[in-house]
């Protein structure tokens, strides 16, 4: 998995973030929507900009 934080690309291995039965990837037309759980989100501050269809992540201290 890779993502962009502070204009720096980062990558995490599967050992750091594992998918459980409750985690889902939903297909919606031509786009893919991934629902990530607390295992991922507890490491970051997240901001959801619905007007611009954007999610911002910053590493939590």
N, CA, C and O atoms as CSV, one atom per row, in Angstrom:
chain,resi,resn,atom,element,x,y,z
A,1,UNK,N,N,0.851,-1.165,0.000
A,1,UNK,CA,C,0.000,0.000,0.000
A,1,UNK,C,C,0.894,1.224,0.000
A,1,UNK,O,O,1.879,1.283,0.736
A,2,UNK,N,N,0.555,2.190,-0.817
A,2,UNK,CA,C,1.312,3.434,-0.816
A,2,UNK,C,C,0.346,4.600,-0.685
A,2,UNK,O,O,-0.816,4.507,-1.081
A,3,UNK,N,N,0.836,5.692,-0.128
A,3,UNK,CA,C,0.026,6.886,0.078
A,3,UNK,C,C,0.948,8.085,0.127
A,3,UNK,O,O,2.164,7.938,0.253
A,4,UNK,N,N,0.376,9.262,0.028
A,4,UNK,CA,C,1.147,10.503,-0.009
A,4,UNK,C,C,0.917,11.282,1.273
A,4,UNK,O,O,-0.228,11.571,1.620
A,5,UNK,N,N,1.984,11.628,1.983
A,5,UNK,CA,C,1.889,12.463,3.179
A,5,UNK,C,C,2.948,13.543,3.092
A,5,UNK,O,O,4.095,13.266,2.741
A,6,UNK,N,N,2.578,14.755,3.406
A,6,UNK,CA,C,3.511,15.885,3.384
A,6,UNK,C,C,4.312,15.931,2.084
A,6,UNK,O,O,5.509,16.220,2.088
A,7,UNK,N,N,3.631,15.641,0.968
A,7,UNK,CA,C,4.241,15.637,-0.369
A,7,UNK,C,C,5.375,14.630,-0.483
A,7,UNK,O,O,6.244,14.773,-1.343
A,8,UNK,N,N,5.379,13.613,0.375
A,8,UNK,CA,C,6.363,12.548,0.326
A,8,UNK,C,C,5.632,11.225,0.197
A,8,UNK,O,O,4.729,10.938,0.983
A,9,UNK,N,N,6.002,10.429,-0.763
A,9,UNK,CA,C,5.354,9.137,-0.949
A,9,UNK,C,C,5.893,8.148,0.077
A,9,UNK,O,O,7.097,8.096,0.325
A,10,UNK,N,N,5.006,7.375,0.664
A,10,UNK,CA,C,5.383,6.373,1.653
A,10,UNK,C,C,4.774,5.042,1.274
A,10,UNK,O,O,3.789,4.980,0.538
A,11,UNK,N,N,5.364,3.987,1.780
A,11,UNK,CA,C,4.825,2.666,1.491
A,11,UNK,C,C,4.875,1.819,2.753
A,11,UNK,O,O,5.836,1.879,3.520
A,12,UNK,N,N,3.834,1.036,2.956
A,12,UNK,CA,C,3.752,0.142,4.109
A,12,UNK,C,C,3.647,-1.291,3.608
A,12,UNK,O,O,3.038,-1.546,2.569
A,13,UNK,N,N,4.231,-2.212,4.334
A,13,UNK,CA,C,4.154,-3.612,3.952
A,13,UNK,C,C,2.900,-4.245,4.519
A,13,UNK,O,O,2.238,-3.682,5.391
A,14,UNK,N,N,2.587,-5.419,4.012
A,14,UNK,CA,C,1.393,-6.117,4.475
A,14,UNK,C,C,1.492,-6.513,5.939
A,14,UNK,O,O,0.464,-6.727,6.582
A,15,UNK,N,N,2.679,-6.616,6.475
A,15,UNK,CA,C,2.838,-7.003,7.874
A,15,UNK,C,C,2.411,-5.887,8.820
A,15,UNK,O,O,2.024,-6.151,9.959
A,16,UNK,N,N,2.480,-4.652,8.357
A,16,UNK,CA,C,2.110,-3.517,9.197
A,16,UNK,C,C,0.598,-3.330,9.266
A,16,UNK,O,O,0.059,-3.009,10.325
A,17,UNK,N,N,-0.083,-3.528,8.147
A,17,UNK,CA,C,-1.533,-3.339,8.079
A,17,UNK,C,C,-2.156,-4.570,7.452
A,17,UNK,O,O,-1.948,-4.836,6.268
A,18,UNK,N,N,-2.910,-5.318,8.224
A,18,UNK,CA,C,-3.533,-6.544,7.736
A,18,UNK,C,C,-5.020,-6.332,7.523
A,18,UNK,O,O,-5.662,-5.580,8.257
A,19,UNK,N,N,-5.564,-6.999,6.516
A,19,UNK,CA,C,-6.993,-6.910,6.234
A,19,UNK,C,C,-7.732,-7.972,7.030
A,19,UNK,O,O,-7.350,-9.142,7.039
A,20,UNK,N,N,-8.791,-7.544,7.694
A,20,UNK,CA,C,-9.634,-8.470,8.441
A,20,UNK,C,C,-10.937,-8.671,7.683
A,20,UNK,O,O,-11.191,-7.997,6.685
A,21,UNK,N,N,-11.765,-9.600,8.157
A,21,UNK,CA,C,-13.037,-9.884,7.495
A,21,UNK,C,C,-13.923,-8.654,7.400
A,21,UNK,O,O,-14.653,-8.505,6.420
A,22,UNK,N,N,-13.881,-7.765,8.389
A,22,UNK,CA,C,-14.758,-6.603,8.391
A,22,UNK,C,C,-14.299,-5.508,7.436
A,22,UNK,O,O,-15.092,-4.649,7.050
A,23,UNK,N,N,-13.026,-5.530,7.053
A,23,UNK,CA,C,-12.531,-4.546,6.091
A,23,UNK,C,C,-13.066,-4.897,4.706
A,23,UNK,O,O,-13.211,-6.074,4.376
A,24,UNK,N,N,-13.355,-3.894,3.904
A,24,UNK,CA,C,-13.959,-4.132,2.599
A,24,UNK,C,C,-13.332,-3.241,1.537
A,24,UNK,O,O,-12.804,-2.168,1.827
A,25,UNK,N,N,-13.404,-3.709,0.318
A,25,UNK,CA,C,-13.127,-2.863,-0.840
A,25,UNK,C,C,-14.396,-2.886,-1.684
A,25,UNK,O,O,-14.835,-3.950,-2.121
A,26,UNK,N,N,-14.973,-1.738,-1.910
A,26,UNK,CA,C,-16.244,-1.636,-2.617
A,26,UNK,C,C,-16.031,-1.101,-4.021
A,26,UNK,O,O,-15.285,-0.141,-4.214
A,27,UNK,N,N,-16.669,-1.706,-4.989
A,27,UNK,CA,C,-16.623,-1.215,-6.362
A,27,UNK,C,C,-17.832,-0.325,-6.587
A,27,UNK,O,O,-18.966,-0.724,-6.321
A,28,UNK,N,N,-17.586,0.883,-7.079
A,28,UNK,CA,C,-18.653,1.850,-7.290
A,28,UNK,C,C,-18.486,2.441,-8.685
A,28,UNK,O,O,-17.780,3.435,-8.859
A,29,UNK,N,N,-19.129,1.839,-9.673
A,29,UNK,CA,C,-18.960,2.324,-11.041
A,29,UNK,C,C,-17.545,2.080,-11.514
A,29,UNK,O,O,-17.079,0.941,-11.516
A,30,UNK,N,N,-16.853,3.140,-11.917
A,30,UNK,CA,C,-15.476,3.025,-12.397
A,30,UNK,C,C,-14.441,3.265,-11.311
A,30,UNK,O,O,-13.241,3.182,-11.570
A,31,UNK,N,N,-14.890,3.561,-10.104
A,31,UNK,CA,C,-13.934,3.862,-9.041
A,31,UNK,C,C,-13.936,2.770,-7.980
A,31,UNK,O,O,-14.905,2.021,-7.847
A,32,UNK,N,N,-12.863,2.687,-7.241
A,32,UNK,CA,C,-12.745,1.736,-6.138
A,32,UNK,C,C,-12.721,2.527,-4.842
A,32,UNK,O,O,-11.961,3.485,-4.704
A,33,UNK,N,N,-13.540,2.132,-3.911
A,33,UNK,CA,C,-13.605,2.782,-2.606
A,33,UNK,C,C,-13.109,1.797,-1.559
A,33,UNK,O,O,-13.704,0.733,-1.390
A,34,UNK,N,N,-12.056,2.120,-0.868
A,34,UNK,CA,C,-11.520,1.242,0.166
A,34,UNK,C,C,-11.914,1.773,1.532
A,34,UNK,O,O,-11.760,2.961,1.817
A,35,UNK,N,N,-12.418,0.894,2.366
A,35,UNK,CA,C,-12.740,1.257,3.740
A,35,UNK,C,C,-11.612,0.724,4.612
A,35,UNK,O,O,-11.430,-0.487,4.741
A,36,UNK,N,N,-10.865,1.633,5.202
A,36,UNK,CA,C,-9.771,1.220,6.075
A,36,UNK,C,C,-10.213,1.383,7.516
A,36,UNK,O,O,-10.970,2.295,7.847
A,37,UNK,N,N,-9.740,0.501,8.359
A,37,UNK,CA,C,-10.186,0.500,9.744
A,37,UNK,C,C,-9.234,1.190,10.684
A,37,UNK,O,O,-8.304,1.881,10.269
A,38,UNK,N,N,-9.482,0.990,11.947
A,38,UNK,CA,C,-8.733,1.683,12.984
A,38,UNK,C,C,-7.266,1.299,13.023
A,38,UNK,O,O,-6.447,2.093,13.485
A,39,UNK,N,N,-6.902,0.108,12.555
A,39,UNK,CA,C,-5.493,-0.289,12.550
A,39,UNK,C,C,-4.673,0.689,11.726
A,39,UNK,O,O,-3.559,1.045,12.108
A,40,UNK,N,N,-5.218,1.122,10.601
A,40,UNK,CA,C,-4.544,2.111,9.762
A,40,UNK,C,C,-4.748,3.522,10.294
A,40,UNK,O,O,-3.785,4.273,10.453
A,41,UNK,N,N,-5.996,3.885,10.571
A,41,UNK,CA,C,-6.331,5.274,10.899
A,41,UNK,C,C,-5.795,5.734,12.246
A,41,UNK,O,O,-5.642,6.939,12.448
A,42,UNK,N,N,-5.505,4.839,13.166
A,42,UNK,CA,C,-4.994,5.288,14.469
A,42,UNK,C,C,-3.589,5.882,14.365
A,42,UNK,O,O,-3.140,6.570,15.282
A,43,UNK,N,N,-2.903,5.627,13.274
A,43,UNK,CA,C,-1.551,6.159,13.064
A,43,UNK,C,C,-1.545,7.556,12.455
A,43,UNK,O,O,-0.489,8.181,12.358
A,44,UNK,N,N,-2.725,8.059,12.038
A,44,UNK,CA,C,-2.796,9.307,11.293
A,44,UNK,C,C,-3.915,10.208,11.787
A,44,UNK,O,O,-4.914,9.740,12.332
A,45,UNK,N,N,-3.732,11.514,11.587
A,45,UNK,CA,C,-4.841,12.459,11.664
A,45,UNK,C,C,-5.446,12.463,10.269
A,45,UNK,O,O,-4.715,12.500,9.279
A,46,UNK,N,N,-6.749,12.425,10.180
A,46,UNK,CA,C,-7.380,12.394,8.864
A,46,UNK,C,C,-8.383,13.532,8.721
A,46,UNK,O,O,-9.110,13.866,9.656
A,47,UNK,N,N,-8.404,14.120,7.520
A,47,UNK,CA,C,-9.337,15.191,7.179
A,47,UNK,C,C,-10.035,14.776,5.892
A,47,UNK,O,O,-9.384,14.396,4.918
A,48,UNK,N,N,-11.367,14.851,5.893
A,48,UNK,CA,C,-12.167,14.439,4.746
A,48,UNK,C,C,-12.773,15.673,4.090
A,48,UNK,O,O,-13.581,16.375,4.698
A,49,UNK,N,N,-12.380,15.932,2.846
A,49,UNK,CA,C,-12.879,17.070,2.077
A,49,UNK,C,C,-13.857,16.543,1.032
A,49,UNK,O,O,-13.464,16.216,-0.088
A,50,UNK,N,N,-15.130,16.462,1.404
A,50,UNK,CA,C,-16.132,15.892,0.509
A,50,UNK,C,C,-16.388,16.766,-0.706
A,50,UNK,O,O,-16.749,16.253,-1.766
A,51,UNK,N,N,-16.210,18.076,-0.577
A,51,UNK,CA,C,-16.415,18.980,-1.706
A,51,UNK,C,C,-15.428,18.753,-2.833
A,51,UNK,O,O,-15.763,18.946,-4.002
A,52,UNK,N,N,-14.210,18.344,-2.491
A,52,UNK,CA,C,-13.168,18.105,-3.493
A,52,UNK,C,C,-12.829,16.625,-3.655
A,52,UNK,O,O,-11.861,16.277,-4.331
A,53,UNK,N,N,-13.636,15.747,-3.028
A,53,UNK,CA,C,-13.383,14.297,-3.096
A,53,UNK,C,C,-11.937,13.967,-2.739
A,53,UNK,O,O,-11.230,13.308,-3.502
A,54,UNK,N,N,-11.510,14.436,-1.569
A,54,UNK,CA,C,-10.116,14.301,-1.165
A,54,UNK,C,C,-10.031,13.903,0.309
A,54,UNK,O,O,-10.862,14.307,1.122
A,55,UNK,N,N,-9.024,13.113,0.635
A,55,UNK,CA,C,-8.739,12.751,2.024
A,55,UNK,C,C,-7.307,13.159,2.315
A,55,UNK,O,O,-6.399,12.833,1.550
A,56,UNK,N,N,-7.096,13.873,3.421
A,56,UNK,CA,C,-5.753,14.260,3.832
A,56,UNK,C,C,-5.329,13.446,5.038
A,56,UNK,O,O,-6.116,13.239,5.962
A,57,UNK,N,N,-4.081,12.980,5.034
A,57,UNK,CA,C,-3.539,12.206,6.148
A,57,UNK,C,C,-2.243,12.840,6.624
A,57,UNK,O,O,-1.396,13.224,5.817
A,58,UNK,N,N,-2.094,12.946,7.933
A,58,UNK,CA,C,-0.846,13.426,8.531
A,58,UNK,C,C,-0.486,12.470,9.650
A,58,UNK,O,O,-1.352,12.066,10.427
A,59,UNK,N,N,0.762,12.112,9.738
A,59,UNK,CA,C,1.211,11.155,10.744
A,59,UNK,C,C,0.957,11.702,12.144
A,59,UNK,O,O,1.334,12.832,12.456
A,60,UNK,N,N,0.319,10.895,12.980
A,60,UNK,CA,C,0.056,11.284,14.367
A,60,UNK,C,C,1.349,11.185,15.171
A,60,UNK,O,O,2.187,10.320,14.916
A,61,UNK,N,N,1.497,12.069,16.130
A,61,UNK,CA,C,2.730,12.040,16.928
A,61,UNK,C,C,2.574,11.158,18.130
A,61,UNK,O,O,3.511,11.015,18.916
